[in-house]
Amino acid sequence: MDPQPNPQPHAQPLYLRLSSHYRQAIQSGVLMPGERMPSVRALTRLHQVSLSTAVEACHTLEDEGLLEARPRSGYFVLKRRRVDLPPPSEPDPGRKLDPAQYVGIHDRVSDYVAKCEIYPLVTNLAGTYGSPEMYPAQELKNAAIRALRKHPMMLASPPDFLNDSPLNAVLAKRALEAGMQLAPEDILVTNGCIEAINIALRAVTRPGDTVAVESPTYHGLLQILESLGLRALEIPTSPTQGISVEALDLAFQTHDRIRAVVAIPNFHNPLSCVMPDAEKEKLVRLCERQQVALIEDDTYAAMGRDDIPLKAAKAWDRSGSVIHCASLRKTLAPGLRLGWIAGGRWQARIQMLKYAQSRVTETLAQITVAEFMASSAYDRHLARLRRMLTLQREQMADAIASHFPAGTRLSVPGGGMLLWVELPPGTSAQAVFNTAIRQGIRVSPGSLFSNSSRFDHFLRISCGAPYTAQAGEALRKLAEIVSTEAARAGQD
């Protein structure tokens, strides 16, 4: 199915259109750091907008870290404080690919979790959720109360739907924004994205099959593969462009029994990169030619810098070969285990496996979220979430660039809540984690995201929480630990 066109700019609120105009001027260098913005009253005259619209546009740019307000002087373009760091190293797409059974990833993750539980937590730089104040708790509470008033016996009655949930229609309508054309019956609500991926893999593989995965990739996927007895083939993945389609094509020619490909095209975990649309289409076409399922994890797609939706890989799916999986836990409600799956030509088998594995996903959460997502309040929430994450990414990146030792590499993504930091050569991220966790600082070492040792000098650092004085102090301490480990590596 060809992707649908992006929403027209005039569909945006006026203040967002105005802020986008000046964001582009700042990013293109038309307005330079330190330069004064037109005054609020000048903006009302220049663009024929209300005073409140002009003020809201300036506040939006201020929230994004692009403007600063000076008392009695107006708004100025914020000077870039960060010393530019080189981006993380690109992988070698021609390296030999070795399938591995990921035996031991459970032990590695279990050791990580055990250490996190032993030592009291002071600052969490490893989370993949925003802080609670970033989510619409009161609005969701009110929606749940309305649902219970309308259906007073809901909690005392068994759920009566599997694939005709009221949430399905809302998800299908929202999917249009990502270029997908789905009917409500094409969607199945799951207990989070992790259940969706688990079911998708069970639908298209058998124990002993090989699954092509990105390298690095989300450690939860590696645990699923090990638990299902599947072999994983790590495909080189660029920290800026995503999985190498060329390397994957070569893998199909040189390895037997590749039954599925699992990819995170939009704001990858842990890399936070976005595949260009042309590469997404190439990936889909390659999997179609090979008659192999492409399992797409689209959990983070709504976390871009602006409100122009990213295209899902499934937007290019013409044969039902893409199984689209997503979650609402990161973007809307971490406390609700709600995800969904559109299984393409495997949908009937996926529905059977879902019923066998966990029956129907809890009803109250589905009705609550369906009501909220069908309203404009959801769009306002996403706009606010994006502004907060943009500012937090910039602040965290500034701190890393200011405090981490020479040899550190980092690129700041255009969305998401994760930073992939390459430490100076030879620095053990596991040793950094072991020291940091004893000081109450939690980070994710690169060894969690691959069965190989290629990422042992990387850290995944979260930007999900506001950048407070406590977070800044934790990053300074973390930088000292990295510097110590880097110096030790230099002596070896």
C-alpha positions in Angstrom: 0.0 0.0 0.0 1.5 3.3 -0.9 2.0 5.7 2.0 -0.6 8.4 2.5 0.4 12.1 2.2 1.3 14.1 5.3 -1.4 16.2 6.8 -1.4 19.7 5.3 0.4 22.4 7.3 -2.8 24.5 7.6 -4.2 21.6 9.8 -1.7 22.7 12.6 -2.6 25.2 15.3 -1.6 28.7 14.3 1.0 29.0 17.0 2.7 25.8 15.9 2.9 27.0 12.3 4.4 30.3 13.5 6.9 28.5 15.8 7.8 26.1 13.0 8.6 29.1 10.7 11.1 30.5 13.2 12.5 27.1 14.1 13.5 26.7 10.5 15.0 30.1 10.4 17.1 29.4 13.5 18.2 25.9 12.3 19.1 27.2 8.9 21.2 30.1 10.3 18.9 32.9 9.1 18.6 33.8 12.8 22.0 33.4 14.5 22.7 32.5 18.1 22.5 35.7 20.2 20.4 37.5 17.7 17.2 39.2 18.9 13.8 37.8 17.8 11.2 40.1 16.5 9.2 41.4 19.4 5.9 39.8 20.3 4.0 42.8 19.0 6.1 42.8 15.8 5.1 39.2 15.3 1.4 40.1 15.6 1.8 42.7 12.9 4.1 40.7 10.6 2.0 37.5 10.6 -1.4 39.0 11.4 -1.9 36.8 14.5 -3.2 37.5 17.9 -1.0 38.5 20.8 -1.7 35.2 22.6 -0.7 33.2 19.4 2.6 35.1 19.2 3.4 34.6 22.9 2.5 30.8 22.6 4.8 30.5 19.6 7.7 32.1 21.5 7.0 29.9 24.6 7.1 26.8 22.3 10.6 27.8 21.0 11.7 28.6 24.5 10.6 25.1 25.7 12.6 23.6 22.9 15.7 25.4 24.0 15.9 27.6 20.9 15.0 31.0 22.5 15.7 32.6 25.8 13.7 35.4 27.4 15.7 38.4 28.8 13.9 40.8 31.2 12.7 44.0 29.5 14.6 43.0 26.3 12.5 40.3 24.6 13.5 37.0 23.1 16.9 36.0 21.8 18.1 33.0 19.9 19.8 30.8 22.5 23.6 30.5 22.0 24.6 26.9 21.4 26.5 25.8 24.5 27.4 22.3 23.4 30.8 21.5 22.1 30.1 19.4 19.0 31.0 15.8 19.5 31.6 13.4 16.6 28.8 10.9 16.0 29.1 7.3 17.1 31.2 5.1 14.8 29.5 3.6 11.7 29.5 -0.2 11.5 31.2 -2.2 8.8 28.4 -3.5 6.6 30.8 -6.0 5.0 31.8 -7.7 8.2 31.2 -11.5 8.5 27.8 -12.3 9.9 27.7 -15.1 12.5 24.4 -16.4 13.8 24.3 -16.8 17.5 21.8 -18.5 19.9 21.9 -15.7 22.4 22.5 -18.2 25.1 23.4 -16.3 28.2 21.5 -13.1 27.5 19.0 -14.0 30.2 21.9 -14.3 32.7 23.3 -11.0 31.6 20.0 -9.2 31.9 19.3 -10.9 35.2 22.6 -9.8 36.6 21.9 -6.2 35.5 18.4 -6.3 37.1 19.8 -7.9 40.3 22.4 -5.1 40.7 19.7 -2.5 40.1 17.6 -4.0 42.9 20.4 -4.3 45.4 21.6 -0.7 45.4 19.3 2.2 46.3 18.3 4.3 43.3 19.1 8.0 43.4 19.0 8.9 39.7 17.7 6.8 36.9 19.4 7.4 33.6 18.4 4.0 32.2 14.6 4.4 31.9 12.6 4.2 28.7 9.6 6.2 30.0 9.0 9.8 30.8 8.5 11.0 34.3 4.9 10.8 35.6 4.2 14.5 35.2 4.8 14.2 31.4 1.6 12.1 31.0 -2.1 13.1 31.1 -2.9 11.3 34.4 -5.9 13.4 35.4 -7.5 13.2 31.9 -7.0 9.4 31.8 -8.5 9.1 35.3 -11.5 11.1 34.3 -12.0 9.0 31.2 -11.8 5.8 33.3 -14.4 7.2 35.7 -16.7 8.0 32.7 -16.2 4.5 31.3 -17.2 2.9 34.7 -20.2 5.1 35.0 -21.4 4.1 31.5 -20.6 0.4 32.1 -21.0 0.0 35.9 -20.7 -3.8 35.8 -17.5 -3.8 33.6 -15.1 -4.9 36.3 -17.5 -7.7 37.4 -18.1 -9.0 33.8 -15.7 -11.0 31.5 -14.5 -9.1 28.5 -16.6 -9.8 25.4 -14.3 -8.8 22.6 -11.0 -10.0 21.1 -10.6 -8.2 17.8 -13.5 -5.7 17.9 -12.3 -3.5 20.8 -13.5 0.2 20.7 -9.8 1.0 20.7 -9.3 -0.8 17.3 -11.2 1.9 15.4 -9.2 4.7 17.0 -5.9 3.0 16.3 -6.9 2.4 12.7 -7.8 6.0 12.2 -4.5 7.2 13.9 -2.6 4.7 11.7 -3.5 6.8 8.7 -1.1 9.4 9.9 1.8 6.9 9.6 0.7 6.0 6.0 -1.0 2.7 7.0 -4.5 1.8 5.8 -5.9 -0.6 8.3 -9.4 -1.7 9.1 -10.3 -2.1 12.8 -10.5 -5.9 12.3 -6.8 -5.8 11.1 -5.7 -4.8 14.6 -5.4 -6.8 17.8 -4.8 -5.1 21.1 -2.1 -6.8 23.2 -0.5 -6.5 26.7 2.2 -4.1 25.5 4.5 -4.3 22.5 6.6 -7.1 24.0 3.6 -9.4 23.8 2.9 -8.3 20.3 6.5 -9.1 19.2 6.4 -12.4 21.1 3.3 -13.5 19.3 4.6 -12.3 15.9 7.7 -14.4 16.3 5.7 -17.5 17.3 3.5 -17.0 14.3 6.2 -17.0 11.7 9.1 -19.2 13.2 9.8 -22.5 14.8 12.6 -23.3 17.3 15.9 -23.5 15.5 15.0 -20.9 12.9 17.2 -17.8 12.3 15.9 -14.3 12.8 17.7 -11.3 11.5 18.0 -8.5 14.0 19.6 -5.1 14.2 22.9 -4.8 15.9 22.7 -3.3 18.5 19.0 -4.0 19.4 16.6 -3.9 22.3 17.6 -6.4 24.9 14.0 -7.5 25.5 14.0 -8.8 21.9 17.1 -10.8 22.6 15.4 -12.4 25.7 12.4 -13.4 23.6 14.6 -15.0 20.9 16.5 -17.0 23.5 13.3 -18.1 25.3 11.8 -19.3 21.9 14.9 -21.3 20.9 15.6 -19.0 17.9 19.0 -18.2 16.4 19.7 -14.5 15.9 21.7 -13.1 13.1 23.1 -9.6 13.9 22.9 -7.2 10.9 25.1 -4.1 11.0 23.0 -1.0 11.9 24.0 2.6 11.4 23.5 5.0 14.4 22.1 7.5 11.9 20.5 5.4 9.1 19.3 2.2 10.7 19.7 -1.3 9.6 21.9 -1.9 6.5 19.5 -3.2 3.8 22.6 -4.2 1.7 24.0 -6.3 4.5 20.6 -7.9 5.1 20.4 -8.7 1.4 23.8 -10.4 1.6 22.7 -12.4 4.6 19.7 -13.8 2.7 22.2 -15.0 0.1 24.6 -16.6 2.5 22.4 -17.9 5.4 19.7 -20.5 5.4 16.5 -20.6 7.4 16.1 -16.8 8.0 12.4 -16.8 8.7 11.9 -13.2 10.0 13.5 -9.8 10.3 12.8 -7.6 13.4 13.5 -3.9 13.0 12.8 -0.6 14.8 12.8 1.9 11.9 11.6 5.0 13.9 13.7 6.2 16.9 15.5 2.9 17.3 16.2 1.5 20.8 19.0 2.0 21.7 20.3 4.1 18.8 17.4 6.6 18.4 18.0 6.8 14.7 15.3 7.0 12.0 15.5 5.1 8.7 15.1 7.3 5.7 11.8 6.5 3.9 13.7 5.3 0.9 15.5 2.7 3.1 12.2 1.6 4.7 10.7 0.9 1.3 13.9 -1.0 0.3 13.6 -3.1 3.5 10.0 -3.9 2.8 10.6 -4.8 -0.8 13.5 -7.1 0.1 11.5 -9.0 2.7 8.7 -9.3 0.1 11.0 -10.8 -2.5 12.4 -13.3 0.1 8.9 -14.1 1.4 10.1 -13.4 4.9 8.1 -11.6 7.6 9.3 -8.1 8.6 8.3 -7.5 12.2 8.2 -3.8 12.8 8.5 -2.3 16.3 7.0 1.2 16.1 6.9 2.1 19.7 8.7 5.5 19.6 7.4 6.9 16.3 5.3 9.6 17.9 8.2 11.2 19.8 9.6 13.3 17.0 10.7 16.9 17.2 7.5 18.2 15.6 4.0 16.9 14.8 4.7 15.7 11.3 4.2 11.9 11.6 6.9 9.5 10.6 6.0 6.8 8.1 5.8 3.3 9.3 7.5 0.6 7.2 4.1 -1.0 6.8 3.1 2.0 4.8 4.9 0.3 1.9 3.4 -3.1 2.5 1.6 -4.5 -0.5 1.5 -8.2 0.3 0.8 -8.4 4.0 4.5 -9.2 4.7 4.9 -6.6 7.5 3.7 -7.4 11.0 3.3 -4.0 12.7 3.7 -3.9 16.5 3.4 -0.8 18.7 2.8 0.3 22.2 1.1 3.2 24.1 3.2 2.8 27.2 5.9 5.2 26.2 3.8 7.9 24.6 0.6 7.9 26.7 0.3 5.7 29.8 3.3 3.8 31.3 1.0 2.4 33.9 -1.2 0.6 31.3 0.1 -2.4 29.4 -1.4 -1.6 26.1 0.1 -2.4 22.7 -1.2 -3.6 19.4 -0.4 -5.7 16.4 -1.5 -5.6 12.8 -0.5 -9.1 11.5 -0.9 -8.8 7.8 -1.3 -12.2 6.2 -0.6 -13.9 9.5 -3.4 -12.1 11.3 -5.6 -15.2 11.8 -2.8 -17.2 13.3 -1.8 -14.2 15.5 -5.4 -14.0 16.9 -5.3 -17.7 17.7 -1.9 -17.4 19.5 -3.0 -14.3 21.4 -6.1 -16.1 22.6 -4.1 -19.2 23.6 -1.4 -17.1 25.4 -3.3 -14.5 27.3 -6.9 -14.3 26.2 -8.4 -10.8 25.9 -6.5 -7.7 27.0 -8.2 -5.9 30.0 -11.3 -3.9 29.0 -11.3 -0.8 31.2 -7.9 0.3 29.9 -9.0 -0.1 26.3 -12.2 1.9 26.7 -10.4 4.6 28.7 -7.6 5.1 26.1 -10.0 4.9 23.2 -12.0 7.8 24.5 -8.8 9.9 25.1 -7.1 9.1 21.8 -10.2 10.0 19.9 -10.2 13.6 21.2 -8.0 16.6 20.5 -6.6 16.2 24.0 -4.4 13.4 22.8 -2.8 15.7 20.1 -2.2 18.4 22.7 -0.6 15.8 25.0 1.7 14.6 22.2 2.7 18.2 21.3 3.6 18.9 25.0 5.5 15.6 25.3 7.5 16.3 22.2 8.5 19.8 23.4 9.6 18.5 26.8 11.6 15.6 25.2 13.3 18.0 22.8 14.5 20.2 25.6 15.6 17.3 27.7 17.6 15.7 24.9 19.4 19.0 24.3 20.1 19.5 28.0 21.4 16.0 28.5 23.6 16.2 25.4 25.0 19.6 26.6 26.0 18.0 29.9 27.6 15.0 28.3 29.6 17.1 25.9 30.7 19.4 28.8 31.7 16.8 31.3 32.6 13.5 29.5 36.3 12.9 28.6 37.9 13.4 25.2 37.1 10.6 22.8 33.4 10.5 23.7 31.1 10.4 20.6 27.5 11.3 20.5 24.8 12.4 18.0 21.6 14.1 19.2 18.6 12.5 17.6 15.6 14.3 16.3 13.2 12.5 18.6 12.8 9.8 21.2 14.2 9.8 24.7 17.4 7.9 24.4 21.0 8.9 23.7 23.6 6.3 22.4 27.0 7.4 23.8 30.3 5.9 22.5 32.9 6.1 25.2 36.7 6.5 24.6 38.2 3.4 23.0 38.8 0.6 25.4 36.6 2.0 28.1 34.4 -0.7 29.7 30.8 0.4 29.9 30.2 -2.6 32.2 32.8 -1.3 34.7 31.2 2.1 34.4 27.8 0.6 35.3 29.2 -1.4 38.2 30.7 1.7 39.8 27.8 4.0 39.0 25.1 1.7 40.4 26.9 1.6 43.7 26.5 5.4 43.8 22.8 5.1 43.0 23.2 6.1 39.3 21.5 3.7 36.9 22.6 3.5 33.3 22.4 0.8 30.6 25.7 -0.6 29.4 26.1 -1.5 25.7 26.7 -5.2 26.5 22.9 -5.5 27.1 22.1 -4.8 23.4 24.1 -7.5 21.6 25.5 -11.0 22.2 28.8 -9.8 20.8 31.4 -7.6 22.5 31.1 -4.9 19.8 29.2 -2.4 22.1 31.0 -2.9 25.4 32.2 0.7 25.2 28.8 2.2 24.8 26.2 3.6 27.2 22.5 4.1 26.6 21.4 7.2 28.6 17.8 8.2 29.0 16.4 11.7 28.5 12.9 10.8 29.7 13.0 12.8 32.9 13.3 16.6 33.2 16.9 17.8 33.6 17.1 18.8 37.2 20.0 19.7 39.4 20.0 16.1 40.7 20.2 14.8 37.1 23.0 17.3 36.3 25.0 16.1 39.4 24.5 12.5 38.5 25.9 13.1 35.0 28.9 14.9 36.4 29.6 11.9 38.7 29.0 9.6 35.8 31.5 11.6 33.7 34.1 11.2 36.5 33.6 7.4 36.5 34.0 7.3 32.7 37.1 9.4 32.9 38.6 7.1 35.5 37.8 4.0 33.4 39.1 5.6 30.2 42.4 6.5 32.0 42.6 2.9 33.2 42.1 1.6 29.7 44.8 3.9 28.4 47.3 2.4 30.9 46.6 -1.2 29.9 
